[in-house]
Amino acid sequence: MNVAKVIHVARREFASTALTKGFIIGALVVPVMFALVMPLIGWLIQSAAPPPEVGRVAIADRSGQLGALIAERLSPEALDEARGGTPAEIVQDAQSGQAPDPSDLAATANAMLGDVPKFQIDLLGADADIEAVKDRLLESHENKADRTLAIVDIDTDAVERAEGETTFGGYTLYTRPEVDVRTSGTIENTVERAIKDTRFRIAGVDADEINALTRIHSGGVQEVTEGGTRESNKALKMLLPFGVIMLLFMGVMTGGQYLLTTMVEEKASRVVEVLLSAVSPMELMAGKILGQMLVGLLMVVMYSSVGIGALLFFGLSDMLEWTDLLYMLIFFLIAYVMIAAFMAAIGSAVNELREAQSLMAPVMIVLVLTLYLSFPVSLSPSAPWAVAMSFIPPVSPFAMLTRIASTEPPPAWQVWLSILISGLAAWAMVWIAAKIFRVGLLMFGKPPNFTTLVRWIRMA
């Protein structure tokens, strides 16, 4: 095999794919969109404070002990106090050093909660017909303050057990379909706190003491690193392995799909016959795999740079070791060669892209399976089944890389054993694909099935 010819084919393949306007725009548009959209989403959330909800809340208190208390606690002043103050008061507390960041807290309070709703309370009798009262929720009024937003139906035994019973009753909340979930949540929280406090009072228990005994102030999970102590980011630790696998999947699929597409197009247009006059089938296959591997690697480098930059920006660079990046590169090369070998074989065997769909099904099933399994592997990286997957090609590169990026990395000998097994499997797949490539490259007519491909492997 002439190495110079292989490099020439690879350079041509890379340039025809990666140096086009379409690829450059497509490769850059997603990172740019992320950079632009994320601040925009944050601004929209901060400026999305809903107007205060106004309307009536009917309370059917069958216990006879909660109506007045709930009505009092649903007043705007009481709701502000329960929330911890108005947004302006939250800002004032933050500026006086009682909270960490005034702008963040104010924005969060306004965006997530908005101004407290302004309710007018209708206290119904204990014998109120709830079915008849429900009709109020269907009535429309020109003045929104006159419409009934919700009905609270409190059970008779909500605060005192019925004779002979060991459990308490509860309540049911009926609302209009368009009532904001934050408004219904405010009513629910208020009713539940009123029920609890009344139960405590009847039982002769100090509610404040109970709350003090059951409330635990935690400093959070703190990680001790060489650079100091920081708050643990559990969500990021769970998402990091999945993000690494997505990068690997994207790079493999990008290069593999381009390889399949260019192979089919060149075969259909008979360009491949011209190419074979200058290079051998093996040199052509090797050059195409190498060229598209560089395309996939370019995508991985671009997107991983964005992720690494984000970790550096937030001071989380120690979550990734340089060895992790080395392993990511090695397993990308192995995984790509495995998939690309099949893609090249399929592309050489068919005449049109639609004919490749059935032959690609096993490859796609394997790739999708690796995505589904990446999350459970990241949660149990040392489980026997997860360890076994690390040594079973073609899922081994994905499974092992997930384990490396998890909170419980595997020992080095397992990593290198997986590299050895996966590398040998990649070589075997290239050997099989080469036989199909050699025979199918100049074959036209009826697309082959798997039986035909096996026969080509034997005869090549």
MIBA-811972 format. One record per residue: residue in one letter; x, z, y of N, C-alpha, C, CB in turn. Coordinates in steps of 0.1 Angstrom, whole numbers, plus 5000, padded with zeros to 4 digits. Glycine has a CB too. Layout:
AXZYXZYXZYXZY;...
//
This chain:
M500950004988500050005000500950005012499050125000;N500649915021501449895034500949995044501449755039;V501750095047501250205057501050145071502350315058;A501850045075501649985088500249925089502749885091;K499849845079498549785079497449885079498449685067;V497649995071496650095071496450155085496950215061;I497550185092497450235106496850135115498850275111;H497150015113496549905122495049905120497149765119;V494549905108493149905105492550035111492849905090;A493150145109492650275115492550275130493550395110;R493550215136493550205151492450115155494850155156;R492250005149491149915152489749975150491249785143;E489650055139488350115136488050225146488450185122;F489050305150488850405160488550345174490150495161;A489250245178488950185191487650125191490050075194;S487150055180485849985181484750085181485749895168;T484950215177483950315177484050415189483950395164;A485250475191485350575201485650535215486450675196;L486050405217486450365230485350275236487750285230;T484150285231483050205236482250295246482050155225;K481550225256480850305266479750385259480250205276;G479050335249478050405243478450535236477350325232;F479650535229480150655223480650755233481350615213;I481350705244481850795254480650865261482650725264;I479650795264478450855271477750945261477450745276;G477550905249476850985239477651115236476650915227;A478951105235479751225232479851325243481151175228;L479751275256479851365267478551415272480551285278;V477451345269476151375275475751515270475151275272;V475951545258475451675252476151795259475551685237;P477551795259478251905266477851915280479751895265;V477751805287477351805301475951865303477451665307;M475051825294473651875295473652025292472751805284;F474452075283474552215280475052285293475452245268;A476052235299476552295311475552295323477852225315;L474752195324473752185335472452265331473452045338;V472052245319470752305315470652455314470252235303;M471752515309471752655307471552735320473052695300;P472352705331472052765343470652745349473052725354;L470152615346468852585351467752665344468552435349;I467952685331466952765323467052905328467352755308;G468252955331468353095336467653105349469753135337;W467753005358467153015371465653005370467652895380;L465152915360463652905358463053035353463352785349;I463853105344463353225339463253335350464253275327;Q464253335358464253435369463253405380465653435376;S462853275382461853245392460453225386462353115399;A460353265373459053245367458153365367459253195353;A458253455377457453575377456053535379457953665388;P455153575370453753535371453053615382452953555358;P451953555388451153635398450553745391450153545405;P450253855398449653975392448253945387449554095402;E447953985374446653965368445654055375446753985353;V444454005378443454085384442154065375443154045399;G441354165374440154155366439654295362440354065354;R438654295354438054425349438454445335436554415351;V438554575332438854625318437754715314440254685316;A436954685304435954775299436454865288434654695294;I436054995289436555085279435355155272437455195285;A435255135259434155195251434855315244433455095242;D434755435250435455545245434455625236436055635256;R434555605223433655675214434155815210433455595201;S435355845214435855975212435456075223437455975210;G435156015234434756105246435856175253433756205241;Q437156145249438256215255439356135261438856305244;L439155995261440255915265439955825277440655825254;G438655795280438255695290438855725303436855695291;A438755845308439255875322440755875322438756015326;L441355925312442855925311443355775311443355995299;I442855695303443255555303443055485316442555475292;A441855515322441555455335442555495346440155495340;E442955615345443955665355445255605353444055825354;R445655585340446955525337447055375338447355565323;L445955315340445855165342445855135357444655105335;S445955235366446055205380447455145383445755335388;P447555065394448855005397449955105399448654915409;E449555215405450655315408451155375395450055435417;A450255405386450655465373451455365365449455515365;L451055235365451755135357453155115363450955005358;D453355115376454655105382455555225378454555105397;E454955345377455755465373456155455359454855585376;A455155405350455455395336456555285334454255355328;R456555185342457555075340458955125345457154955348;G459055225353460255265359460455235373461455205351;G459255195379459355165393459055015396460655195399;T458754985408458554845411459954765411457854825425;P459954635411461254565412462054605424460954415413;A461454635435462254675447462854815444461354685459;E462154905437462655035434463755025424461555135429;I463654935415464754915405466054865412464354805394;V465854775422467054735429467654845437466654625439;Q466854935443467355045450468055145441466155125457;D467555165429468255255419469555195416467355275407;A469555055414470854995410471855005421470554845406;Q471454985433472354995444472955135446471754945457;S472155235442472655375443473555415432471455465445;G473755315422474655355411473955395399475655455415;Q472655395399471855445387471655335377470555505391;A471955215380471855095371473055005373470455025373;P473354925363474554845364474654735373474854795350;D473654645374473654525382472354505389474054405373;P472254525402471054515410470354375408471254545424;S471154265410470554135409469954105396471554035414;D470754135385470254115372469054185368471354145362;L469054315372467854405368466654355376468154545371;A466754325389465654285397465054145391466054265411;A465954055388465553925383464853945370466753835381;T465354035361464754055348463354115350465654145339;A463254215358461954285360460954195365462154405370;N461354105375460354015381459953905371460853955393;A461053855364460753735355459953775342462053675351;M460353885336459753925324458454005325460754015316;L458354075336457154155338456254115349457454305340;G456854075360456154035372455554165378455053935369;D454754145388454054255394452954315385453354215408;V452754445386451754505376450354445379451754655378;P449554435368448154385370447354485378447554355357;K446354435384445354515392444054515385445254465407;F443754625378442554635370441454715377442854705356;Q440254675375439054755378438454805365437954685387;I438354935363437954995350436455015350438655125348;D435854975339434454995336434355085324433654865333;L433955215326433755305315432355295309434055455320;L432355255296431155235289430755365282431255115279;G429555375278429055485270429655485256427555495270;A429555595249430055605236429255525226430155755231;D427955495230427055415221426955275226425755485221;A427955225233427955085238427954985226429155055247;D427154885228427054775218428154675221425654695218;I429254685213430454615215430254465214431554655206;E429354425205429054275204428354225217428154255192;A427554305223426854255235427854255247425654345239;V428754355247429754365257430754245256430554495257;K431054195244431954085243431553965251432154055228;D430253945253429853835260430453825274428253835261;R430853945280431453945293432753865293431754085297;L433453865281434753785281434553635282435453825268;L433253595280432953445280432453405294431953415269;E432153505302431553465315432653425325430853595321;S432253325333433253275344432753325357433353125343;H433653355366433353405380434253325390433553555381;E433653295401434453235412435553335417433553195424;N435253455418436253555421436853615408435553675430;K438153595407438853635395438753785393440253595395;A438653865403438554005402437354055395438654075416;D436253965395435054005389434953975374433853935396;R435853895369435853865354436353975346436653735352;T435853985334436254085324437454035316435154135315;L438654095318439854045311439854105296441054085318;A439454225295439654285282438654395279441154345280;I438454425267437554535263438354625253436154485257;V438354755255439054845246437954925239440054945254;D437854915226436954985217437655095210436154885208;I437455215214438155335208437355395197438655435219;D437855425186437155485175436855625178437955475162;T435755675171435355815173436455915169434055845165;D437155885159438255975154439555935158438155985138;A439755875170441055825174441955945178440855735187;V441456055182442356165186442056295177442156205201;E440956295170440656415161440156355148439656505168;R440756405137440356355124438856385121441256405114;A438256295114436956325109436956435098436256195104;E435956505097435956615087436256555073434556685087;G437256615066437556575053438556465052436356535045;E438956405064439856295064441356345068439456185075;T442256265063443656305066444356215076444556305053;T443656105079444156005089443355995101444355865082;F443955945112443155925124442655785125444055955136;G441655765134441155635137442055565147439755635142;G441655455153442455385163441655315173443355285156;Y441955195177441255125187441354975184441755165201;T440554895191440554755190440554695204439454695181;L441354595207441454535220440954395219442954535226;Y439954365227439354225228439754175241437854225226;T440254045242440653985254440153845256442153985256;R440153795268439953655270441053565264439753625285;P440853445260441953365254443053345264441453235250;E442753335277443853295287444553415292443253225298;V444253535287445053655292446453645288444353785287;D447353675298448753665296449153775285449553685309;V450153745277450553835266451153965272451553775257;R451753955284452254075290451154165295453254035302;T450054105299448954185304448354265292447854105311;S448054195281447454255269448454365264447154155259;G449754335265450754435260450754555269452154375260;T450554545282450454655291449254745287450354605305;I448154685284446954755281447154835268445754665280;E447754765258447954825245448854945246448554725235;N449954925253450955035255450355155262452154995262;T449455125272448855235279447855315270448155185292;V447055245263446055305254446755385243445155195248;E447755335237448455405227449155535232449555315220;R449755525244450355645249449355745252451155615262;A448155705257447055805260446555865247445955735268;I446455795237445955845224446955945219445755735214;K448255915219449356005214449356135222450655935214;D449356125235449456245244448156335241449556205258;T447056275240445856355237445856425224444556265238;R446456355214446556415200447556535201447156315190;F448656515209449656625210448956745217450856575219;R448156715228447456825235446556905226446756765248;I445756825218444756895210445456975199443856795203;A446656925194447356995184448157105189448256895176;G448157125203448957235209450457205209448657365202;V450857075209452257045209452656985222452556935198;D453857025227454356975239454856835238455457075245;A454156735244454556595242455956575248453556505249;D456256635259457656615265458656665255457756685278;E458456775249459456825239459556735227459056975235;I458456685222458556595211459356465215457156555206;N459056415227459756295231461256325233459256245245;A461556445238462956485240463656495226463056615248;L462956555216463556565203463756435196462756665195;T462856345198462956215191463656105198461556165188;R463956125211464656015218466156045217464256015233;I466855935213468355945211468955845220468655915196;H469855895229470555805238471855765231470955885251;S471955635229473155575222474055505232472655485210;G475355515230476255435238476455295232477555505239;G475655265222475855135215477055125206475955025226;V477155015199478254995190479454945198477954895179;Q480555015198481754985206482854935196482255105214;E483454825199484554775191485854805198484454615189;V486754855190488154895196489054775192488655025190;T489554715202490454605201491754635208489854465206;E492754545206494054565212493954565227495054465207;G492954495232492754485247491954595252492154355250;G491454685244490654795249489354805241490354775263;T488354875246487054895240486054805246486655045240;R485154745238484154665244482854685235484554515244;E481754635241480454645234480454545223479254635243;S479954585211479854485200478754385202479654565187;N479054265199478054155201477554115187478654035209;K476554175182476054155168475454005167475054255164;A474753965177474153835176475153725175473253805188;L476253735183477353635183478053635170478353665194;K478253755164478853755151478053695140479153905147;M476753695141475853635131475853485133474453695132;L475953445146475753295149477153225148475253285163;L478253295149479553225149479753145136480653325150;P479553205124479753125112478852995111479553205099;F477653015116476652905116477152795126475252945119;G477652845137478152745147479352665142478552815160;V480252735134481452665129480952565118482352765122;I479952595110479452505100478852385107478552575091;M478052405118477452295125478552205131476552355136;L479652255136480652175141481252085129481752255147;L481552155118482052075106481051975102482352175095;F479752005101478751915097478651795106477351985096;M478651825119478551725129479751625128478451785143;G480951675127482151595126482151505114483351675127;V481751565102481751485090480751385090481551585078;M479551415095478451325095478651215106477151395098;T479251245117479551145127480451035122480151205140;G481651085117482550985111482050915099483851055107;G481350985090480750925078479750815081480251025069;Q478850845090477750755094478350625100476750815103;Y479350645109479950525115480650445105480950575126;L481350505096482050435085481050355077482750535076;L479950415073478950345065478350225073477850435061;T478050245086477450145094478350025096477050205107;T479650055100480549945102480849865089481849995108;M480949945078481149875065480049775061481349985054;V478849825063477749735060477649615069476349815060;E477849645082477749535092478849425089477949585106;E480049475086481149375084480949305071482449445084;K480349365061480149295049478949195051479749395038;A477949235058476749145060477149025068475649215067;S478049045078478448925087479648855081478848985100;R480148885069481248825062482648845070481048675061;V482648935079483948965086484949025076483649065098;V484349095066485249165056486049065049484449245047;E485548945047486348845040487548795048485448715037;V487348795061488548765070489548875069488048735084;L489049005069489949115069490749115056489149245071;L490049085045490749085032491848975031489749075021;S491848885040492848785039494148835045492448655047;A494048955053495249005059495649145052495049035073;V494749215047495049345040494349355027494549465049;S494849445018494249465005492949545006495249524995;P492149544996490949634997491249784999490149624984;M492349824993492749964994493250005008493750004983;E494049905014494449925027493349925037495549815031;L492349845035491149835043490349965042490249715039;M490150015030489350135028490150255034489150165013;A491450265032492150385037492250375052493650375032;G492350255058492350245073491050285079492750105077;K489950235073488650275078488350425077487550195070;I488750485066488550625064489350705075488850675050;L490550665077491450735086490950715100492850675085;G490550595104490050565118488750645121489750415119;Q487850645112486550725115486850875113485450675105;M487850915106488151055105488651105119489251085095;L489351015126489851055140488651055149490850945145;V487650975147486450975155485751115153485450865152;G485551155140484851275137485651395143484651295123;L487051385141487851495146487851505161489351465142;L487651395168487551395183486251475187487451255188;M485151445180483951515182484051665180482751465174;V484751705169484951845166485751915177485551865152;V486851845181487751905191486951925204488951815194;M486151825208485351835221484451955221484651705223;Y483651965210482652065210483252205207481552035199;S484252205199484852335196485652385209485852325184;S486052295217486752335230485752405239487352215237;V484452355239483452415247483252555242482152335246;G483052575228482852705223484052805225482652695208;I485252755223486452835226486552875240487752765221;G486152785249486152815263485252925267485952685271;A484052915260483053025263483553155258481652985256;L484153165247484753285242485753345251485353275227;L486653255256487653295266487053345278488653185269;F485953275283485353315296484753455295484253215299;F484153485283483453615281484453725275482253605273;G485653695274486653785269486553815254486553915277;L486053725246485853745232486853655224484453715228;S487953625230488853525223489353585210490053495232;D489453715208489953775196488953765184490253925198;M487753705187486853685176487353565167485453655181;L488253485172488753375165490253385164488353235171;E490853375152492253375151492753235151492753455138;W494053215154494553075153494553025139496053075159;T494653115129494553075115493153015112494953185106;D492153075119490853015117490752875121489753105124;L491352845132491352705137492152615128491952695151;L493252665122493952585113493152555100495252665109;Y492452665095491652645083490452545086491052775078;M489952555098488852465102489352325102488352505116;L490552295107491052165106491252115092492452155114;I491852195084492152165070490852135062492952275063;F489852215064488652195056487852085062487752325056;F487952055075487351935080487951815074487551935096;L489251805073489851685067489451665053491451695068;I489351775045488951765031487551725030489251905024;A486651795037485251765037484951625041484451865045;Y485651585051485451445056485851345046486151425069;V487051365040487451265030486451255018488851305024;M485951375014484951375003483751285007484551515000;I483151315018481951245022482251105026481251315034;A483351075033483750945037483950855025484950945046;A484550905014484850825002483550774997485550904992;F482450854996481150814991480550715001480250934989;M480650745014480150655024480750515023480250705038;A482050505021482750385020482350305008484250405020;A482150384997481750314984480350264986481850424973;I479450344992478050294993478050175003477150414999;G478750185014478750075023479349945017479650105035;S480249955008480849835002479849774991482149864995;A478949854986478149814975476749754979477849934966;V476349784991475049734996475249625006474149845002;N474149555009474149445018473449475032473449325012;E472549575032471849615044471849765044470449555044;L471649815056471549965058470450025050471450005073;R469249955050468150015043468350025028466849935045;E469249945023469549955008470450075005470249825004;A471050135016471950245013471250375013472950255024;Q469950375017469250505018469150575004467850485023;S468750504994468550564981469950614975467950474971;L471050544978472350584973472850704981473250474973;M472450714993472850825002472150954999472750795017;A471050954992470251074990471051184984469051034981;P471851164974472651284968473551344978473351234956;V474251254986475151304996474451385007475851185003;M473251335012472551415022471951545016471351325027;I471551545004471051664998472151774997470551644983;V473351734994474551824994474751885007475751764988;L474751795018475051845031474051935037475251725040;V472751895034471651985039471652115031470251915037;L472052115019472152235011473152335016472452204996;T474252275021475352355027474852425040476552275030;L474052355047473452425060472552535056472752315068;Y471652515046470752615042471452745037469752565032;L472552715030473252825023474252895032473952775011;S474552835044475552895053475153035058475852805064;F473853045061473453175066473453285056471953165072;P472953275044473153385034474553405030472353345022;V475453305030476853325028477453405039477553185026;S477153385051477653465062477253605062477253405076;L476053635056475553775055476253845043474053775054;S476553765032477153835020478353745016476053835009;P479353745024480553665022481353695009481453665033;S481153825004481953864993481053874980482554004995;A479853824981478953824969479553734959477453784973;P479353754946479953674936479453524937479553724922;W478153504940477753364941478353294953476153364943;A478653374964479253314976480753274973479153404988;V481353364966482753334962482853214952483453464955;A481853204943481853094934481652964941480753114923;M480752964951480552844959481752794966479452864969;S482652894969483952854977484852774968484652984981;F484552764955485452684946484752574939486052784936;I483552544944482752434937482652314947481352484933;P483452204946483252094954481952024952484451994952;P481351964961481851934975481352044985481351794980;V480652154981480252254990481352354993478952324984;S482452344986483452454988484052455002484552424978;P484352345009484852355022483852425032485152215028;F482652395031481652455040481452605036480252385038;A481352635024481152775020482352865024480952795005;M483552815021484752895024484952905039486052825018;L484652805047484852815061483752915067484652675068;T482652915061481653015065482153155063480252995058;R482753175051483253315048484453345057483753315033;I485253255061486353275070485853325083487253155071;A484853265088484253295102483353415102483553175107;S483153475090482253595089482953715093481653605075;T482253825092482853955095483754015084481854055099;E483653945072484453995061485153875055483454055050;P486253835062487053715057487553735043488153685067;P487653625035488253635022489753655022487853515014;P490353705011491853715010492453575011492253784997;A493653565015494353445017494453355005495753465023;W494653424993494853354981493553274977495253444969;Q492353324980491153254978491053134987489953344980;V491453154999491353035009492252925004491853085023;W493452955000494452844996494052794982495852894996;L493452874974492952814961491852724963492552934951;S490952754972489852664976490352534982488852734986;I491352544990491952424996492552334985493052465006;L493252404975493852324964492752254956494652414955;I491752334952490652274944489952164952489652384939;S489552194964488852094972489751974975488452154986;G491051994977491951874979491951784967493251924982;L492051844955492051774942490751694940492351864930;A489651764944488351704943488251584952487251804945;A488751594965488751484974489551374969489251534988;W490751394963491551284957490751214946492851344952;A490051294938489251234927488151144933488751344918;M487451194943486451114949486950984955485651204959;V488050994962488650874967489050774956489950904975;W489550824945489850744933488650674928490550824922;I487550744927486250684922485750584932485250794919;A485750624945485250534956486050404956485250604969;A487350414954488250294955487850194944489750334953;K487450244932487050154922485750074926486850224909;I484850154931483550094936483849994947482550204940;F484650034957485049964968485649824964485950034978;R486549834955487249704951486249604945488349744940;V485349654937484349564930483249524940483849624918;G482649614947481449594955481749524968480749714958;L482949514973483249464986482749314987484749474989;L482949234977482649094978481349064969483749004973;M480649164965479449144957478249134967479249264947;F477449034964476249014972475048994963476348884982;G473849014968472648994960471949124959473048944946;K471349154947470549274944471449394946469949264930;P470949494954471749624955471849694942471049714966;P473049754940473249824927472549964927474749844925;N472350014915471850144913473050234907470650154903;F472750354904473850444900474450394886473250584898;T473650344878474150284865475150174868473050234856;T474850084877475749974880477050034886475049884890;L476950134895478150194901479050244890477750294911;V478450314880479250374869479950254862478350454860;R479250144860479850034853480949974861478749924850;W480849974874481949914882483150004881481449904897;I482950144881484050234880484850204867483550374881;R484150184856484750164843485550034843483750164832;M484949924849485549794848486649774858484549684850;A486749864869487749834879489149894874487349904892;
//
